[in-house]
Amino acid sequence: MLEWLSAIPLALWLDQAGLKDVLQIPVTWQQNTSRWVVHADSRVNLTGLINPYLNSWSQKSPGQSYHGIWLQSGESVLFDHQGTELFSGASLTKVATTLAALQEWGPYHQFTTQVAIAGELNHGVVEGDLVIIGGSDPLLVWQEAIAIGQQLNQLGITQITGDLIITGPLWMNYETDPATVGALFYRSMNANLWDRQLEQQYRSLPHDLPRPQVAIAGSIRAQAAPTQLTPLLRHQSLALVEILRRMNVHSHNALAETLAESLGGDRRVEELAAGFAGIPSDEIHLINGSGLGVDNRMSPRCSVLLLMAIQRYLQLYHLSIADAFPVAGYDGGTISDRHPPQYSIVKTGTLSTVSNLAGVIFTRDRGLVWFSIMNQGWDIEGFRVQQDELLRTLANHWGGVSHPPEAIEPNTQLAASLRTLGDVSRHQILW
């Protein structure tokens, strides 16, 4: 991948793809230094604006060496304070998981869960077993299982005389133990077993189908799928880009871990993400896909390059980074109490001694300004307030914008069924 990047200028690649070249990064790989060579803009001097924040942060931690900043616009590095040094990435790790997942599957990919029976169907009664065959869907939750139960009722199925068989890589509500997953399915498909939580999930569904009534007489078993099966339906997940958006808006650790496991683990995530973004191997080290634990480490420049690579990739599909990350002023989640510039797209990363923020702000004079601010210390709330304040200061310095540029607007044309949990239109009837 590095050889490919050095052989084909990014601007030419984007031109050939028929895209507006809004994010070109003309860089050169230097094997002897393991560094990207980008151009510092000598006309930009932000020392007076940023040094007060660095000085303030150094009073909250042992010194400025505990903080890193990288600002970049196109090919220009606007500010660099320890931008290539390793810091605890916290949930900025999910940016790497996002890029790796997009590279592996593509933004419109849907994970498939199949439902079949091992036996005969007579007048709504399955004389045999109900079989759920997993396909690594990381966002198979209450609403999706309820919708499967409703679809079985639509097919006329109300009773199972045998067992519920769980097979394949099947997870539900972020649980991985087959017995637990089976018990969750068992309850979801039979409203007689619901508690208040399941009743609330039912009321959130986008349709008015009756509560499912699929009574299973037998037990729950985890095993290989029986050889003689009659397929009933194929359940397709939400689009991957929507799954990633939910993961990043809420910084959902279990969802990130499930995706990383499906990708092959932390090493595979690191390989896919760093390879596509062209990140030096000494600027990223992951131990999982979520960022839990201080040993997930990356440089501020690394997180910026990951985000820019995601934007370039999504443009190929007429999407943007706003389709995968929270937008200030529109989304809640981890930024519900944050105040970065309006329309900025950000990802937070927080541990007990870590406060990170990375993303892109929009300015009149510098266009898209990609940033990463990584703070280490105990004053997490103080870091958050000053991160937002610094971004607003920079936005004011370069001039604000009244609306986001077209290249960064979310794609409102993504079908509702690909964004809505429990939508039965994502079922394909096989029986």
C-alpha positions in Angstrom: 0.0 0.0 0.0 2.8 2.4 0.8 4.4 1.8 -2.6 1.1 2.4 -4.3 0.6 5.7 -2.5 4.1 6.9 -3.4 3.6 5.9 -7.1 0.2 7.6 -7.6 -0.3 11.2 -6.5 -3.5 11.5 -4.5 -4.8 14.4 -6.6 -4.6 12.2 -9.7 -6.3 9.3 -7.9 -9.2 11.6 -6.9 -9.4 13.0 -10.4 -9.6 9.6 -12.0 -12.4 8.7 -9.5 -14.3 11.8 -10.6 -14.1 13.5 -7.2 -13.6 17.0 -6.2 -10.1 17.2 -4.8 -10.8 18.7 -1.5 -8.4 16.7 0.6 -5.2 16.3 -1.4 -2.2 15.5 0.8 0.9 15.5 -1.4 3.4 13.7 0.8 6.5 11.7 0.4 7.4 8.5 2.3 10.9 8.6 3.6 12.0 5.0 4.5 15.0 6.1 6.5 13.1 8.4 8.8 9.7 6.5 9.0 8.0 9.9 8.7 5.6 11.6 6.3 7.2 14.8 4.9 4.5 17.4 4.7 4.9 21.2 4.2 4.8 23.5 7.2 3.1 26.7 6.2 5.6 29.4 7.2 3.0 32.1 6.8 1.0 30.7 9.7 2.1 31.5 13.2 -0.4 30.3 15.8 2.0 30.4 18.8 0.3 33.4 20.3 -3.1 31.6 20.1 -2.1 28.1 21.3 0.8 28.7 23.8 -1.6 30.0 26.5 -3.4 26.6 26.3 -0.2 24.6 26.4 1.0 26.7 29.4 -2.2 26.1 31.2 -2.1 22.4 30.5 1.4 22.1 31.7 0.3 23.3 35.1 -2.3 20.5 35.3 0.3 17.8 34.3 4.0 17.4 34.9 4.7 19.5 31.7 3.9 20.2 28.1 5.4 16.8 27.1 2.1 15.3 28.3 0.1 17.1 25.5 0.1 16.9 21.8 -1.5 19.0 19.0 -1.5 18.5 15.2 -3.3 20.9 12.9 -3.4 20.4 9.1 -5.2 21.9 6.2 -4.6 20.1 2.9 -0.8 19.7 2.5 0.0 22.4 5.1 0.9 21.7 8.7 -0.5 24.6 10.6 0.7 23.7 14.1 2.7 20.8 15.6 3.4 20.3 19.2 4.7 16.7 19.7 2.5 15.7 16.8 4.4 12.6 16.0 4.8 11.4 19.6 2.8 8.5 21.0 -0.1 9.2 23.5 -2.8 7.1 24.9 -5.4 7.1 22.1 -8.5 6.2 24.3 -11.5 6.2 22.1 -9.7 7.8 19.1 -8.8 4.1 18.6 -12.4 3.8 17.2 -11.2 6.0 14.3 -8.8 3.2 13.3 -11.5 0.6 13.8 -13.8 2.7 11.6 -11.3 2.9 8.7 -10.4 -0.8 9.0 -14.1 -1.8 8.9 -14.7 0.4 5.8 -11.7 -1.0 4.1 -12.7 -4.6 4.8 -16.4 -4.4 4.0 -17.4 -1.1 2.4 -19.9 1.4 3.8 -23.1 -0.2 2.5 -22.2 -3.7 3.7 -24.9 -5.6 5.6 -24.3 -8.5 7.9 -26.6 -11.5 7.3 -28.4 -13.5 10.0 -30.4 -16.5 8.7 -33.4 -18.2 10.2 -34.3 -21.8 9.3 -36.1 -24.8 10.7 -35.0 -28.4 11.1 -38.3 -30.2 10.8 -41.8 -29.8 9.3 -44.2 -26.9 9.4 -47.8 -27.8 9.9 -50.5 -25.2 10.4 -48.2 -22.7 12.1 -46.4 -25.3 14.2 -42.8 -26.2 13.6 -42.4 -29.9 14.4 -38.7 -29.7 15.1 -36.1 -27.0 15.9 -35.8 -23.3 15.1 -32.2 -22.5 14.0 -30.6 -19.0 14.1 -27.4 -18.8 12.0 -25.3 -15.8 12.8 -23.2 -13.8 10.4 -21.2 -11.5 12.8 -23.9 -8.8 12.9 -22.4 -6.4 15.6 -25.7 -4.5 16.1 -28.2 -7.3 16.5 -30.2 -5.9 19.4 -33.7 -6.2 20.9 -35.5 -4.4 18.1 -33.9 -6.6 15.4 -34.8 -9.8 17.2 -38.4 -8.6 17.9 -38.7 -7.9 14.1 -37.5 -11.4 13.3 -40.2 -12.8 15.6 -42.8 -10.6 13.9 -41.7 -11.9 10.5 -42.1 -15.5 11.7 -45.6 -14.7 12.7 -46.2 -13.1 9.3 -45.2 -16.5 7.9 -47.8 -18.1 10.1 -45.3 -19.6 12.6 -46.4 -19.4 16.2 -45.0 -22.5 17.9 -41.8 -24.5 17.9 -42.1 -28.0 19.4 -38.3 -28.5 19.5 -35.3 -26.4 20.6 -33.9 -23.1 19.7 -30.5 -23.8 18.1 -27.8 -21.0 18.0 -25.0 -21.4 15.6 -22.3 -19.4 13.8 -20.8 -16.1 14.9 -24.0 -14.8 16.5 -24.1 -12.0 19.1 -27.0 -10.1 20.5 -27.1 -7.0 22.7 -23.2 -7.2 22.5 -23.3 -10.5 24.4 -21.2 -13.3 22.9 -22.0 -16.3 25.1 -24.2 -18.6 23.0 -26.4 -19.5 26.0 -27.0 -15.9 26.8 -27.6 -15.0 23.2 -30.1 -17.8 22.9 -32.0 -16.7 26.0 -32.2 -13.1 24.6 -33.7 -14.4 21.3 -36.0 -16.8 23.2 -37.5 -13.8 25.1 -37.5 -11.4 22.2 -39.7 -13.5 20.0 -42.4 -14.2 22.6 -44.2 -11.2 24.0 -45.6 -13.3 26.9 -42.0 -13.3 28.3 -41.4 -9.5 28.0 -40.5 -7.2 30.8 -40.8 -3.4 30.7 -37.6 -2.9 28.8 -38.7 -5.2 26.0 -42.0 -3.4 25.9 -40.2 -0.1 25.5 -38.1 -1.5 22.6 -41.2 -2.7 20.9 -42.8 0.7 21.0 -39.7 2.2 19.4 -40.2 0.0 16.2 -40.9 1.9 13.0 -44.1 -0.1 12.2 -47.2 -1.3 14.0 -47.0 -5.1 13.6 -48.4 -7.0 16.5 -46.2 -8.2 19.3 -44.6 -11.5 18.3 -45.9 -14.8 19.6 -43.3 -17.5 18.9 -43.5 -20.0 21.7 -40.6 -22.4 21.9 -41.3 -25.6 23.9 -37.7 -27.0 24.0 -34.4 -25.7 25.3 -31.6 -23.5 24.0 -28.7 -25.3 22.3 -25.5 -24.0 20.8 -24.2 -26.3 18.0 -23.3 -26.6 14.4 -26.2 -26.1 12.1 -28.1 -29.3 11.2 -27.5 -30.7 7.7 -31.2 -30.8 6.8 -32.6 -27.3 7.0 -35.5 -25.4 5.5 -34.5 -21.7 5.2 -37.2 -19.3 6.3 -35.8 -15.8 6.1 -32.6 -13.8 5.7 -32.2 -10.8 8.1 -29.9 -8.0 6.9 -28.3 -5.6 9.3 -28.2 -1.9 9.1 -25.7 -0.5 6.6 -22.1 -0.6 8.0 -21.7 3.2 7.8 -24.8 3.6 10.1 -23.4 1.0 12.5 -20.1 3.0 12.6 -22.0 6.2 13.1 -23.8 4.8 16.1 -20.5 3.4 17.5 -18.8 6.8 17.2 -21.6 9.1 18.3 -22.0 7.1 21.6 -18.3 5.8 21.7 -19.8 2.3 22.1 -16.9 0.1 23.4 -18.7 -3.3 23.1 -19.7 -2.5 19.5 -16.1 -1.5 18.6 -14.8 -4.7 20.2 -17.3 -6.8 18.3 -16.3 -5.2 15.0 -12.6 -5.6 15.8 -13.1 -9.3 16.6 -14.9 -9.8 13.2 -12.0 -8.1 11.5 -9.5 -10.5 13.0 -8.3 -8.6 16.2 -6.3 -5.5 17.1 -3.3 -6.4 14.9 -5.6 -6.7 11.9 -7.3 -3.4 12.7 -4.0 -1.7 13.0 -2.7 -3.2 9.7 -5.7 -2.2 7.7 -6.1 1.3 9.0 -2.4 2.2 9.1 -1.8 0.7 5.7 -4.6 2.6 3.9 -3.8 5.9 5.7 -0.1 5.5 5.2 0.8 5.9 8.9 4.3 5.1 10.1 4.4 2.0 12.2 6.0 3.8 15.1 3.0 6.2 15.4 0.3 3.6 16.2 0.0 0.7 18.5 -3.3 -1.0 19.3 -4.3 -3.6 21.8 -8.0 -3.6 21.1 -10.6 -2.0 18.8 -12.3 0.3 21.4 -9.6 2.3 23.2 -10.2 0.8 26.6 -6.9 0.8 28.4 -4.0 3.3 28.3 -1.9 0.9 26.1 -3.7 1.8 22.9 -1.4 4.5 21.6 -1.2 6.8 18.6 0.2 10.2 17.7 -1.9 13.3 17.1 -0.8 13.2 13.4 -1.9 9.6 13.2 -5.5 10.4 14.3 -5.6 13.2 11.7 -4.4 11.0 8.9 -6.9 8.3 9.8 -9.8 10.8 9.7 -8.6 12.3 6.4 -8.3 8.8 4.9 -11.9 8.0 6.0 -13.1 11.2 4.2 -11.3 10.3 1.0 -12.6 6.7 1.1 -16.2 7.7 1.8 -16.2 10.2 -1.0 -15.9 7.3 -3.4 -19.4 6.2 -2.3 -20.9 9.7 -2.3 -20.7 9.8 1.5 -18.6 11.9 3.9 -17.1 11.7 7.3 -20.3 13.3 8.7 -22.0 10.0 7.9 -19.7 8.1 10.3 -19.0 10.6 13.1 -20.9 13.0 15.3 -21.6 16.5 14.0 -21.6 19.4 16.5 -25.0 21.0 16.9 -26.8 17.9 15.5 -25.7 14.8 17.4 -25.7 14.0 21.1 -23.8 11.1 22.5 -20.4 12.0 23.8 -20.6 15.6 22.5 -24.0 16.4 24.0 -22.3 18.7 26.5 -19.5 19.8 24.3 -19.2 23.2 22.5 -16.8 23.0 19.6 -17.5 25.2 16.6 -20.9 24.6 14.9 -20.9 21.9 12.2 -17.4 20.6 13.3 -17.1 16.8 13.1 -15.3 15.3 16.1 -14.4 12.1 17.9 -13.8 12.2 21.7 -11.5 9.9 23.6 -11.6 9.8 27.4 -10.1 7.7 30.2 -9.4 8.6 33.8 -6.2 10.4 32.9 -6.8 11.0 29.2 -8.9 13.6 27.3 -8.6 13.6 23.5 -10.5 15.4 20.7 -9.9 15.0 17.0 -11.8 15.9 13.9 -12.3 18.8 11.4 -13.5 22.4 11.7 -14.7 24.5 8.7 -13.2 28.0 8.2 -13.6 30.7 5.7 -9.9 31.4 5.2 -8.3 27.9 5.6 -11.1 25.7 4.4 -11.1 22.3 6.2 -8.8 22.3 9.2 -8.1 18.8 10.6 -7.0 18.7 14.2 -6.0 16.4 17.0 -5.7 17.5 20.6 -4.4 14.9 23.1 -4.2 15.7 26.8 -2.9 13.6 29.7 -3.7 14.5 33.3 -6.4 14.4 35.9 -8.4 17.5 35.0 -10.6 15.9 32.4 -13.4 18.4 32.5 -10.9 21.3 32.4 -9.3 19.8 29.3 -12.6 19.4 27.6 -13.6 23.0 28.2 -10.3 24.3 26.9 -10.2 22.0 23.9 -13.6 23.4 22.7 -12.4 26.9 23.5 -9.3 26.5 21.5 -11.2 25.2 18.5 -13.6 28.2 18.7 -10.6 30.5 18.9 -9.1 29.0 15.8 -12.4 29.1 13.9 -12.8 32.8 14.8 -9.2 33.4 13.8 -9.8 32.0 10.3 -13.4 33.1 10.0 -16.5 31.1 10.7 -18.9 29.6 8.2 -22.7 29.6 8.0 -23.1 26.0 6.8 -20.8 23.1 6.2 -19.1 22.6 2.8 -21.0 20.3 0.5 -18.1 17.7 0.6 -18.6 17.2 4.3 -22.4 17.2 4.5 -24.1 13.9 5.5 -25.8 11.9 2.8 -29.5 12.2 3.5 -30.3 9.8 0.7 -29.3 6.7 2.6 -32.5 4.6 2.7 -34.4 4.8 6.0 -34.4 1.0 6.3 -30.6 1.0 6.3 -30.6 3.5 9.3 -33.6 2.2 11.3 -33.5 -0.6 13.8 -36.3 -3.2 13.6 -37.3 -2.4 10.0 -38.8 -5.6 8.5 -38.1 -4.4 5.0 -34.5 -5.7 5.5 -35.9 -9.3 5.6 -35.8 -11.5 2.6 -38.3 -14.3 2.7 -36.8 -17.6 1.6 -39.8 -20.0 2.3 
